[in-house]
């Protein structure tokens, strides 16, 4: 009976260890780097972003991936690039008329500053940047120009 309890205990330990090991690996996609965030202290200062491939992530940490290849960000009225619906930027003119503007820009993330960016912008993902930060900055700059005409 005692041997059976030990065998069951060892079985549970092996099962728990296997699940733990399986969930502790993360695949960093090609053209991306990963920022490791720890609930016990955030992003460690001076840490290096994770390169592409399978990486071991300590327990209770999460990884956010950022593209380091050149990305094309497109704000268009048409259904393009996987963005459903009208994603164009609406700006006003001097006469009070509104224009819908299609904008395309190329972005390349600086791999050496990814951790700083993650911390500064409170863990935003790249898609969040694209849909909130980039779009607002572009709209602001275009409005400064369009109100003159």
LUMLUM-741910 format. One record per residue (C-alpha): residue in three letters; x, y, z. Coordinates in steps of 0.02 Angstrom, whole numbers, plus 32768, in hexadecimal, padded with zeros to 4 digits. Layout:
residues N
ALAXYZ...
***
This chain:
residues 149
UNK800080008000UNK808D8079802EUNK80E680547F8AUNK804780787F2BUNK803481237F80UNK80E9814D7F57UNK80CC811A7EA1UNK803081877E96UNK808F821A7EE5UNK811F82057E6AUNK80A181F97DDBUNK804F829D7E0EUNK80F982F07E20UNK812D82B77D72UNK808682EE7D29UNK809183997D7FUNK814683AC7D48UNK811983817C94UNK808B83FE7C8EUNK80F984817CE1UNK818684657C64UNK810F84657BCFUNK80BF850B7C02UNK8167855D7C26UNK819C85657B70UNK816B85EE7AF7UNK818B85FA7A3DUNK81C986A47A04UNK819486B6794EUNK820D86DE78C2UNK8228879978B3UNK81F287B87967UNK824487CD7A11UNK81F487A97AB8UNK81EC88177B53UNK81E187B27BF4UNK817388017C7AUNK817A87BE7D2AUNK80E987DC7DA2UNK816F87E97E27UNK81CA88847DE9UNK819A88A97D35UNK821C88AC7CAAUNK82CA88997CF0UNK8337892F7CCBUNK83C389027C53UNK8374885E7C1DUNK8384882B7B67UNK82E688087B00UNK82CC87517AD1UNK830087227A20UNK829886B779ABUNK828085FE79CDUNK824885977A63UNK827785E77B09UNK826385B27BBEUNK81FA862D7C21UNK820186257CDEUNK815A86047D34UNK80E586977D53UNK813786FD7CC7UNK80E387327C26UNK812D875B7B7DUNK80F387E47B06UNK813787D97A55UNK8167887079ECUNK8193886C7933UNK824488A27909UNK8231888B784FUNK81ED891C77EAUNK8130892377FEUNK80B7897C778BUNK802C89D577E9UNK7F998A00777BUNK7F028A6977A8UNK7E898A567717UNK7DD08A6776F1UNK7DD689BF7698UNK7DDD891076E4UNK7E9788F676D1UNK7F21889F7731UNK7EAA884477A4UNK7E5E88E377ECUNK7DA188D577D8UNK7D3C896F77ADUNK7D6D8A24779DUNK7E118A4377F6UNK7E3A8AE8779EUNK7E648B8977FAUNK7DE58C1577FAUNK7E2A8CC77800UNK7DDE8D7477F2UNK7E0A8E007779UNK7E0E8EBD778DUNK7D5C8ECB7748UNK7D1A8E4C77C6UNK7D0D8DBD7749UNK7D438D0F777AUNK7DB38CA27711UNK7DD58BE8771EUNK7E8D8BC77703UNK7EE18B2276DDUNK7F8D8B19772DUNK80198A9A771EUNK80B88A9E7783UNK814A8A29779EUNK81838A097851UNK821B89AE7892UNK822A8990794DUNK82D689AE7999UNK8302890679E5UNK837389567A67UNK82E689C37AACUNK825789467AB2UNK825E892E7B6FUNK825E89EB7B89UNK81CA89FD7B13UNK816A89747B6CUNK818489C87C15UNK81628A797BD7UNK80BF8A4C7B82UNK808289D77C0CUNK808E89327BB0UNK8030895F7B11UNK803788E37A83UNK806A891779D4UNK7FB5890E7998UNK7F8489827A26UNK800B89FD79EEUNK7FCE89F2793CUNK7F178A107963UNK7F2B8A9079EEUNK7FD38AE779F7UNK800A8AEC7941UNK7F5E8B1978FFUNK7F4A8BA9797BUNK7FF88BEF7957UNK7FDC8BE8789BUNK7F2F8C3778ACUNK7F768CC37917UNK80018CEB789AUNK7F8D8CE27803UNK7F108D557859UNK7F998DD77877UNK7FB98DD977BCUNK7F058DCA777CUNK7EBF8E5D77E1UNK7F338ED17780UNK7ED98EA876DB
***
